[in-house]
Amino acid sequence: MLGASFDPVDANLKFADEHQFPYPLLSDLDHEVGPAYGVEQEGDKRQFARRHTFLIGPDGRLAKTYEVTDFAGHPEEVIADFRELQAAR
């Protein structure tokens, strides 16, 4: 599991530390990953990403996409779907 952001490395390190984010957080400064996954949108002063989660299946293909709206319940939803994918193997 990992995250990606358009923010610089130092900002991502600060975010990870402040929120005890236990996963690698990549800096997509060249805006290559975000547009490839369709999560970049135009902001007033800069481009920013909508919060999405992508669940990649055991076959390496995209199994499910989530637009994150319920931050509290989101991890449980993804974990349940992950376990379902594992059980189907």
Secondary structure, 3 states (H helix, E strand, C coil): CCEEECCCHHHHHHHHHHCCCCCCEEECCCCCHHHHCCCEEECCCCEEECCEEEEECCCCCEEEEEECCCCCCHHHHHHHHHHHHHHHC
